[in-house]
């Protein structure tokens, strides 16, 4: 079985159940643009970013908490 066939047979996890999101998923989830999410997560003390090598992931729960505490971005 090819990788493509394996992936198509795997059930997808809904965004609201994922622990970590890609920048694109976080953008879809929040309605905030990918550029703004990247800008916010560039800071070393960003509470919702997780780096996996060069790949930036967004910790969904911490991202939600961060957005809930903000007045504007």
C-alpha atoms as one frame of an Amber mdcrd trajectory, in Angstrom:
protein
   0.000   0.000   0.000   1.368   3.431  -0.898   1.681   6.344   1.530  -1.129
   8.122  -0.305  -3.472   5.153   0.145  -2.563   4.861   3.819  -3.261   8.548
   4.426  -6.616   8.396   2.651  -7.686   5.466   4.871  -6.714   7.240   8.094
  -9.524   9.121   9.834  -8.873  12.838  10.103  -8.963  14.502  13.505 -11.212
  17.593  13.751  -9.294  20.832  14.359 -11.033  21.464  17.699  -9.726  18.098
  18.991  -6.110  18.529  17.881  -3.533  19.383  20.515  -1.313  21.297  18.074
  -2.229  23.083  14.867  -0.265  24.164  11.842  -0.229  27.907  11.201  -2.741
  27.348   8.400  -5.082  25.360  10.675  -4.762  27.990  13.424  -5.663  30.644
  10.858  -8.773  28.744   9.741  -9.736  28.045  13.350  -9.363  31.632  14.579
 -10.045  33.740  11.503  -6.658  35.445  11.958  -4.321  35.606   8.970  -1.276
  33.365   8.738   1.071  36.373   8.611  -0.334  37.745  11.877  -0.068  34.346
  13.594   3.550  34.042  12.441   4.257  37.577  13.683   2.703  36.837  17.093
   4.553  33.533  17.432   8.006  34.869  16.482   8.677  36.038  20.043  10.852
  33.741  22.170   8.413  34.049  25.084   5.320  33.263  22.998   3.146  30.985
  25.175   1.437  29.149  22.308   4.212  28.260  19.848   5.932  24.874  19.661
   8.916  24.444  17.362   9.513  21.013  15.828  12.817  21.676  14.101  11.981
  24.459  11.661   8.253  23.656  11.707   6.089  26.019  13.743   3.106  24.473
  15.516   0.467  26.308  17.510  -0.654  24.882  20.862  -4.414  25.110  20.435
  -5.500  25.531  24.079  -2.797  28.095  24.875  -3.646  29.925  21.636  -7.317
  30.079  22.667  -6.359  31.367  26.135  -4.040  33.975  24.624  -6.749  35.240
  22.268  -9.317  35.340  25.087  -7.059  37.635  27.093  -6.382  40.098  24.241
  -8.259  43.279  23.412  -6.657  43.728  19.987  -3.904  42.166  17.911
